[in-house]
C-alpha cells in the first residue's frame, strides 16, 4: 500500500511472553507434567518461598508461583497469588495469578482478566524494581529476562542485550529463557544468532517448543534447520499433547508449503489448530493467504491472546476497527516488536484515519528501530495528514539515507509525492506518484500500483486538477486485479466525494 504500509511477507517467530503469560499458555507444563518433586526441586521451592516471605514483591511472587506450578505443587503458592489478585498488576503477573487460581479453583477464574488486553504499567518504574531485586540476588534469570523485555520496549537495545545474555548464562537450558532470548535477537535483526542459540542448545532435540522455535528462526535467518527431520518424527510419535506440538506442526507445515507440498502442509496446519497457541494461529493465518483451503475458525480467532492472528485476519478482510484494535493489543503485548508497530500503525492510519494515534504507534516502533522504512513511511504519511510538513520531510530524509527496495520504495515515493502536493509543488508531486506507479508496475505489484494511482487521484481532486477523474478510472481498472481492502476503501472515498 502507499497510504501507510505493513510488513512485507514474513514468518511468525515465537512470541516473547512475560513469565505469567507463558505459564498461562501452558508452555511450561510439559517440561514437568509427570515429574516428581526431587530434592533439588524442594530446595528451589523453599528458596523461592523464603524470598517471597522476606519481600513479597512482584518478582519474588512471580518466581514463587512459577516454581510451584513447574514443580507440581500449586497449593503451596496459592497464598502468594491471592495476595496480589486485588492489585493493579502488569499483564504478565496478572496472567500468572489467574493461571494459578484458576487451576486451584476453576470456578473462581475471572474471565475478564483473560479476555481483556494487557494492562499498562510504567516500564521505568518496573525496571527500577527489577534492578533493585537483582542487586540483592543477581542469580534470578527470570528477573534479568523481564528487565531485558523492558529495555527492548524502550529502545535501549544495548542494555536489553546485556540483560538477555545474563539470563541465558544463568539458565542456558531453560525453555522460557531460550525462546525469549531468540525472539529478542530476531527482533534485533540478529536472526542468525537466535538460530545458533537454539540449534546449539542440547535440550532442543527433545523439546517440541524449542524445536518449533529453531525451525522458525532458521527461516528468519535463511539458514538450514537442524531439527526438521527430527521434528517430523516427533510429530508422528504421539508422545506429546496436541498443545505442545501446535507450534511445531505449524512450522513444519510452513516448510512443506514452501516446498510445494500443499496437501501435507494443510494437514499440518489443521493439526496446529487442534489446541493452538497464539503463535500457531498467527502462522496459520499467514499460510491461509498463500494456500487455498486454510481458514481459521471463529473459535480459533477468539483465543484470548491471539492478537496477531486477529489483527492480520481482520485487516486483510477490511474489518478495520476490530483489526486495528487487535493490532494495538498485539503491540501492548509485544511492545518491543517493530512488526506489531507496523501493523498497528497501518491499521489505524489506513482504516481508521486516526493520524495522531497512527503517528504515535509508528514513532513507538521507531524508538526500537530508528531506520525501519515501513515505520518511517507511516510516520511521514501521518505527519503529512496532520499538516506537520517539516516532521514528514525529516522522516522521508531519514528513509532516503538507508537502502530501500521493493514495496517499501513504492510507498516512500508516493508519500514524498503527497508531501510535495501539500506544499504546492505540483510537478514534483506528480513526478513522485508517477515514479511510484512505474516502480510498482515494474515489480508487478498491482495492489501498490492501484493505491498510488488512487492517492494521486485524491491529491488532484483536492486541488481541482483536471487529471483527477482520469486517474480515478485508472485506479478502478487496476483495482480489478487485486483484493486489497485498502485499495477498495480509498476508492470508495473518491466515489463518495
Protein Blocks (a to p, Z undefined) as FASTA:
>chain_A
ZZbccddddddddddddfklmmmnommmmmmmmaccdfklmmmmmmmmmmmmmoccfklm
mmmmmmmmmnopaklmmmmmmmmmmpccdfklmmmmmmmmmmmmmmlpcfklmmpccddd
dfklmmmmmmmmmmmmmmlmklmmmmmmmmmmnopaklmmmmmmmmmmmmmmbfklmmmm
mmmmmmnopaklmmmmmmmpmklmmmmklmmmmmmmmmmnopacfklmmmmmmmmnopac
fklmmmmmmmmmmmmmmnopamlmmmmmmmmmmmccfklmmmmmmmmmmcghiacdfklm
mpmklmmmmmmmmmmnopaklmmmmmmmmmmmmmmbmklmmmmmmmmmmmnopaklmmmm
mmmmmmmmmmbfklmmmmmmmmmmnopaklmmmmmmmmmmpccehjllmmmmmmmmmmmm
mnopaklmmmmmmmmmmmmmmnopaklmmmmmmmmmmmmmmnopaklmmmmmmmmmmmmm
pcbfklmmmmmmmmmZZ
